[in-house]
Amino acid sequence: MTMTVNNHTKKTLETSSPFLTCYMHHSCLLSITQHKEGFHDWFHSNYFQLRCQRDLLKYKFTDYFNFYNYDFAIYPWPNANVEKLSRAAFDKQNLDIIDFIVSMVDLDYYLYFFVDEYYLPIHSNHNQQHFTHDILIHGYDFENETIDVCTFNQEQLFGNYQVSFDSIRTSFVEAHPRADYDKYLYFISSKANSDYKYDIANVKALIDDYLHSRDTSVRNSMHKNPEVQMAFGLDVYDVLLDYCSLFREDKIFYDIRPFHVLWEHKKCMIANIQYIEQQGYLDPENAAEILNRYRIIEQKCQSIRVRFLKYEITKSDKLLTKIEGLLKEVHNEEKEILEHLVQAYK
């Protein structure tokens, strides 16, 4: 964890190592909020559901396999205040991005926006490929002329790194966002406390949605239409099997992300079930049995992830066949465990 430091020439806002590291929009916001009081009531009320695009070929360049939760840029975030400014409006002000970062960090704002990784030496895309991607800014250092960022390095490890003023400036100016959410700068101020209370009714509903593959997005139909093109819950295993078939036929590129998310989901489920027990909604005996079985599933999902990493090196079809078998096993085992869980609530 980094602590807030301010001595006029240097300021760093506090961050912590996030529980999830597959996608920046999860990692960045968790690194800001997960060490704050009240965070766990919110996190363990919400991180249950998975969703993915059914049409993998159409959506292969998006985050097609992910946790389902609301968009922090649209809906209130219990542990932080989020404001935004369009890049078009920012550009009209003729401001230097470094000066702007310093002024916002001095006001205790984290900044979240999109840059071209081609110009960032810490990234694997540096001088290799133009790729617009998100980054979190949480400090500056005038003596070394660096900006403190949370992002992935060349080894794809998420963490805190220092990037030169010039690199940040160029990567921001040269970025060419395409998606609507890319076209904004987000300013995030951390709340000292959250008034969000653990919501066991929402927990039960999300677990039931996951178990029965229900479309959780219908609950947000006041804000947008349901995501009918998505698979939810246990149905995502069928889409992962489809991915393996497409990959074997060389119709889709190598992508570790869905298998990493699947593994992180099982880590979340273990933590969530522990929290259900801690809050008194699950007796210790049932909790112990469910957790032991979920730990086996988590290990199998880690094995799936590792095997797919090995496949990139070996190209062994036997690895893909083993992954497909494990996906079917995990689907059936998780279904049985969740059926036990929904019968065991107090």
C-alpha positions in Angstrom: 0.0 0.0 0.0 1.2 3.5 -0.8 0.5 6.3 1.7 -0.4 9.9 0.9 2.7 12.1 0.7 2.9 15.8 0.1 6.0 18.0 0.4 5.2 20.7 -2.3 7.4 19.2 -4.9 6.0 15.7 -4.6 2.6 14.3 -3.8 1.3 10.7 -3.9 -2.2 9.7 -3.1 -2.8 6.4 -1.2 -3.4 3.2 -3.2 -3.4 -0.5 -2.3 -2.9 -3.8 -4.2 -6.2 -4.6 -5.8 -8.0 -8.0 -5.3 -8.7 -8.2 -9.0 -6.1 -7.5 -11.7 -7.5 -8.7 -15.0 -9.1 -5.4 -16.1 -7.9 -1.9 -15.4 -11.4 -0.5 -14.6 -11.7 -3.0 -11.7 -8.0 -2.8 -10.6 -7.8 1.0 -10.6 -11.0 1.6 -8.6 -10.3 -1.2 -6.2 -6.8 0.1 -5.6 -8.4 3.5 -4.5 -11.2 2.1 -2.4 -10.6 -1.4 -1.0 -8.5 -0.1 2.0 -11.4 2.2 3.0 -13.8 1.6 5.8 -17.1 0.2 4.5 -15.6 -1.2 1.3 -16.1 -4.8 2.1 -19.9 -4.4 2.7 -20.2 -3.1 -0.9 -17.7 -5.4 -2.6 -19.1 -8.6 -1.0 -22.7 -7.5 -1.9 -21.9 -7.2 -5.6 -19.0 -9.2 -7.1 -20.9 -12.4 -7.9 -22.2 -12.4 -11.5 -20.3 -13.1 -14.7 -21.4 -12.0 -18.2 -19.9 -12.5 -21.6 -20.8 -11.9 -25.3 -22.2 -14.9 -27.0 -20.9 -13.7 -30.4 -17.2 -14.0 -29.7 -16.1 -13.3 -33.3 -18.0 -10.0 -33.4 -16.9 -8.8 -29.9 -13.4 -10.4 -29.7 -11.7 -7.0 -29.4 -13.8 -5.9 -26.4 -13.8 -7.0 -22.7 -16.3 -9.7 -23.8 -15.8 -11.8 -20.7 -16.1 -10.0 -17.4 -17.7 -9.5 -14.1 -21.2 -8.0 -14.3 -21.6 -4.8 -12.3 -22.6 -1.3 -13.0 -20.5 1.3 -14.8 -18.7 3.6 -12.3 -18.9 6.5 -14.8 -22.7 6.3 -14.9 -24.0 5.0 -11.6 -23.0 6.2 -8.0 -19.9 4.5 -6.5 -20.4 4.1 -2.8 -16.7 4.5 -1.8 -15.8 7.3 -4.1 -17.1 10.4 -5.9 -16.6 10.3 -9.7 -16.7 13.4 -11.9 -15.8 13.6 -15.6 -14.8 16.0 -18.4 -14.8 15.3 -22.1 -11.5 15.3 -23.8 -13.0 17.7 -26.3 -13.8 20.2 -23.6 -10.3 19.7 -22.0 -8.6 20.4 -25.4 -10.6 23.6 -25.7 -8.8 25.0 -22.6 -5.3 24.6 -24.1 -4.0 23.2 -20.8 -0.9 21.1 -20.4 -1.9 17.7 -19.1 1.0 17.6 -16.6 0.0 21.0 -15.1 -3.6 19.7 -14.9 -2.6 16.5 -13.2 -0.6 18.4 -10.6 -3.5 20.7 -9.9 -6.0 17.8 -9.6 -3.7 15.7 -7.4 -3.2 18.7 -5.1 -7.0 18.7 -4.7 -6.8 15.0 -3.8 -8.3 13.7 -7.0 -7.1 10.6 -8.7 -7.2 10.8 -12.5 -8.4 8.0 -14.8 -8.1 8.5 -18.6 -6.9 6.9 -21.8 -3.5 7.1 -23.3 -1.5 5.5 -26.2 0.7 2.8 -24.7 3.1 3.1 -27.6 4.7 6.1 -25.9 4.9 4.6 -22.4 8.2 2.7 -21.7 6.7 0.6 -19.0 4.3 -1.1 -21.4 4.8 -4.0 -23.7 3.3 -2.0 -26.5 6.1 0.7 -26.2 7.5 1.4 -29.6 5.7 -1.7 -30.9 2.0 -1.0 -31.3 -0.4 2.0 -31.0 -3.0 1.0 -28.4 -5.3 3.3 -26.5 -5.8 2.1 -23.0 -6.8 3.3 -19.6 -4.4 4.4 -16.8 -4.8 5.7 -13.2 -2.8 8.7 -12.1 -2.2 9.2 -8.4 0.8 11.4 -7.9 3.7 13.5 -9.2 7.3 14.2 -8.4 8.8 17.5 -9.7 12.4 16.6 -8.7 12.4 13.5 -10.9 9.9 14.8 -13.3 7.7 11.7 -13.0 4.0 10.9 -12.7 2.8 8.1 -10.3 0.6 5.7 -12.2 -1.2 2.4 -11.6 -1.1 0.2 -14.7 0.4 -3.0 -16.2 4.1 -3.2 -16.9 5.9 -5.1 -19.7 5.4 -8.4 -17.8 1.7 -7.7 -17.5 2.0 -7.1 -13.7 -0.4 -4.5 -12.3 1.3 -2.1 -9.8 2.5 1.4 -9.0 5.1 2.8 -11.5 6.7 6.1 -12.3 6.5 7.5 -15.8 8.3 10.7 -17.1 6.3 13.9 -17.6 7.2 13.8 -21.3 5.9 10.2 -21.8 2.6 10.9 -20.1 2.2 14.1 -22.1 2.9 12.5 -25.4 0.8 9.4 -24.6 -2.2 11.5 -23.7 -1.9 13.9 -26.7 -1.4 11.1 -29.2 -4.2 8.9 -27.9 -7.2 8.4 -30.2 -10.1 7.1 -28.2 -12.9 5.4 -30.1 -15.4 4.2 -27.6 -17.6 6.7 -25.8 -16.2 6.0 -22.4 -12.6 6.5 -23.7 -13.4 10.1 -24.6 -13.5 11.4 -21.0 -11.1 12.3 -18.2 -12.5 10.9 -14.9 -11.7 12.5 -11.5 -12.1 10.3 -8.5 -12.0 11.5 -5.0 -12.0 8.9 -2.2 -14.7 8.9 0.5 -13.3 8.4 4.0 -16.4 6.3 4.9 -19.2 4.7 3.0 -22.8 4.5 4.1 -23.4 1.4 2.0 -24.5 -1.5 4.2 -24.1 -5.2 3.4 -27.1 -6.3 1.3 -27.9 -9.9 1.8 -31.0 -9.7 -0.4 -28.9 -8.5 -3.3 -26.4 -11.2 -2.5 -29.0 -14.0 -2.7 -30.5 -12.5 -5.9 -27.1 -12.4 -7.6 -26.2 -15.9 -6.6 -29.6 -17.1 -7.8 -29.1 -15.2 -11.1 -25.6 -16.8 -11.5 -26.9 -20.3 -10.7 -29.8 -20.1 -13.1 -28.0 -18.0 -15.8 -30.4 -15.1 -15.5 -29.8 -11.8 -17.2 -29.0 -9.5 -14.3 -29.0 -6.4 -16.6 -32.8 -6.4 -16.5 -32.5 -4.7 -13.1 -30.9 -1.7 -14.8 -33.6 -1.4 -17.4 -34.5 2.0 -16.0 -31.2 3.2 -17.3 -30.6 1.0 -20.4 -32.1 -1.9 -22.2 -31.2 -5.4 -21.1 -28.1 -7.0 -22.6 -29.9 -9.7 -24.6 -26.7 -10.6 -26.5 -25.0 -11.6 -23.3 -24.6 -15.0 -21.5 -24.8 -14.8 -17.8 -23.8 -17.0 -14.8 -23.2 -20.7 -15.5 -24.0 -20.2 -19.2 -20.6 -18.5 -19.6 -18.9 -22.0 -19.5 -20.7 -22.8 -22.8 -19.2 -19.7 -24.3 -15.7 -20.6 -23.0 -16.1 -24.0 -24.7 -17.1 -22.2 -27.9 -13.9 -20.1 -27.5 -11.8 -23.2 -27.3 -13.5 -24.6 -30.5 -13.0 -21.3 -32.4 -9.4 -21.2 -31.2 -8.7 -24.7 -32.3 -10.0 -23.8 -35.7 -7.8 -20.7 -35.8 -10.8 -18.4 -36.0 -10.0 -16.3 -32.9 -6.8 -15.1 -31.4 -5.0 -16.2 -28.2 -6.6 -14.4 -25.2 -5.8 -15.3 -21.6 -8.3 -12.8 -20.2 -11.4 -14.9 -20.0 -9.5 -17.7 -18.1 -7.9 -15.2 -15.8 -11.4 -13.7 -15.0 -12.8 -17.1 -14.4 -10.1 -17.8 -11.9 -10.5 -14.4 -10.2 -14.3 -15.1 -10.0 -13.6 -18.2 -7.9 -11.3 -16.2 -5.6 -14.2 -13.7 -5.2 -16.7 -16.4 -4.5 -14.5 -17.9 -1.7 -14.2 -14.4 -0.2 -17.9 -13.7 -0.6 -19.0 -16.9 1.0 -16.6 -16.3 3.9 -18.3 -12.9 4.3 -21.7 -14.4 4.2 -20.7 -16.6 7.1 -19.1 -13.7 9.0 -22.3 -11.7 8.7 -24.3 -14.6 10.3 -26.2 -15.8 7.2 -24.5 -19.2 6.9 -23.7 -21.6 9.7 -20.0 -22.7 10.2 -20.6 -26.4 9.2 -22.2 -25.6 5.9 -19.7 -22.8 5.2 -16.8 -25.1 5.8 -18.1 -27.7 3.4 -19.0 -25.2 0.7 -15.7 -23.4 1.0 -13.7 -26.6 0.8 -15.4 -27.5 -2.4 -15.0 -24.0 -3.8 -11.3 -24.1 -3.1 -11.0 -27.2 -5.2 -12.9 -25.4 -8.0 -10.6 -22.4 -7.6 -7.6 -24.7 -8.0 -9.0 -26.2 -11.1 -9.7 -22.7 -12.6 -6.1 -21.8 -11.8 -5.0 -25.0 -13.6 -7.1 -24.0 -16.6 -5.4 -20.6 -16.7 -1.9 -22.1 -16.4 -2.6 -24.7 -19.0 -3.7 -22.0 -21.5 -0.6 -20.0 -20.7 1.5 -23.2 -21.5 -0.5 -23.7 -24.7 0.9 -20.4 -26.0 4.4 -22.0 -25.8 3.7 -25.7 -26.7 0.7 -25.4 -29.1 -0.3 -28.9 -27.7 -3.9 -29.8 -28.6 -3.9 -32.1 -25.6 -3.8 -29.0 -23.4 -6.9 -27.6 -25.1 -8.7 -31.0 -24.7 -7.8 -31.0 -21.0 -9.0 -27.4 -20.6 -12.3 -28.3 -22.2 -12.7 -31.3 -19.8 -11.9 -29.1 -16.8 -14.4 -26.5 -17.9 -17.2 -29.1 -18.0 -16.1 -30.4 -14.6 -16.1 -27.0 -13.0 -19.5 -26.1 -14.4 -21.1 -29.2 -12.9 -19.3 -28.9 -9.6 -20.1 -25.2 -9.2 -23.8 -25.8 -10.0 -23.9 -28.5 -7.2 -22.2 -26.2 -4.7 -24.5 -23.3 -5.4 -27.6 -25.5 -5.1 -26.3 -26.5 -1.6 -25.6 -22.8 -0.7 -29.0 -21.5 -1.6 -30.5 -24.2 0.6 -28.2 -23.4 3.5 -28.9 -19.7 4.1 -30.1 -18.8 7.6 
